[in-house]
Amino acid sequence: MNIDYKSLLQEYSQNEVNKKVKYVLSAEIGPDNNKTFLYDVFLDGELLAKGEGSSKKKAQQMAAKECLIKLGEIYE
């Protein structure tokens, strides 16, 4: 089952705390054919989590997942 953590975080931010979610690309590591992307996720300007993945989408999903875990909305 694939969970869309970005959508869950967006729903949380709108319904629970009414804060803006922002993803910022912090780094791209490796050669063009094998990059790893690192993203930071901010909630109203506060850095809450980081994520990495083999694509920008995967890295954002991992950042959103880590953020939701930190907020106590999901558990690993």
C-alpha positions as CSV (number, residue, x, y, z in Angstrom):
1,M,0.0,0.0,0.0
2,N,1.4,3.4,-1.0
3,I,0.6,6.2,1.4
4,D,0.7,9.8,0.2
5,Y,2.5,11.4,3.1
6,K,2.6,14.8,1.4
7,S,-1.2,14.9,1.2
8,L,-1.6,13.7,4.8
9,L,0.8,16.5,5.9
10,Q,-1.1,19.0,3.8
11,E,-4.4,17.9,5.4
12,Y,-2.9,18.1,8.9
13,S,-1.5,21.5,8.3
14,Q,-4.8,22.9,7.0
15,N,-7.2,21.1,9.4
16,E,-5.2,21.0,12.6
17,V,-2.8,23.9,12.8
18,N,-3.6,26.1,9.8
19,K,0.1,26.5,8.9
20,K,1.8,26.5,5.5
21,V,3.9,23.5,4.4
22,K,7.0,24.2,2.3
23,Y,9.5,21.8,0.8
24,V,13.0,23.0,0.0
25,L,15.6,21.1,-2.0
26,S,18.7,21.2,0.2
27,A,21.1,19.0,-1.9
28,E,21.6,16.8,-4.9
29,I,24.3,14.2,-4.4
30,G,25.9,11.9,-6.9
31,P,26.2,11.7,-10.7
32,D,23.4,12.6,-13.0
33,N,22.4,9.0,-13.6
34,N,22.3,8.1,-9.9
35,K,21.3,11.2,-7.9
36,T,20.1,11.3,-4.4
37,F,17.9,14.3,-3.5
38,L,17.6,15.8,0.0
39,Y,14.6,17.9,1.0
40,D,13.8,19.9,4.1
41,V,10.1,20.4,5.1
42,F,9.1,23.5,6.9
43,L,5.8,24.2,8.7
44,D,5.2,28.0,8.9
45,G,8.9,28.6,8.4
46,E,10.1,26.1,11.1
47,L,12.3,23.2,9.9
48,L,10.6,20.1,11.1
49,A,12.1,17.2,9.1
50,K,14.4,16.1,6.3
51,G,14.0,13.4,3.7
52,E,16.1,11.8,1.0
53,G,15.3,9.7,-2.1
54,S,16.3,8.7,-5.6
55,S,13.8,11.3,-7.0
56,K,12.5,14.6,-5.9
57,K,9.1,13.2,-5.3
58,K,10.4,10.3,-3.1
59,A,12.6,12.7,-1.1
60,Q,9.6,15.0,-0.5
61,Q,7.4,12.0,0.5
62,M,10.1,10.9,3.0
63,A,10.4,14.4,4.5
64,A,6.6,14.5,4.9
65,K,6.6,11.1,6.5
66,E,9.4,12.1,9.0
67,C,7.4,15.3,9.8
68,L,4.2,13.4,10.5
69,I,6.1,11.0,12.8
70,K,7.7,13.9,14.6
71,L,4.2,15.5,15.0
72,G,2.8,12.3,16.4
73,E,0.3,11.9,13.5
74,I,1.7,8.5,12.3
75,Y,4.0,5.9,13.8
76,E,6.6,3.7,12.0
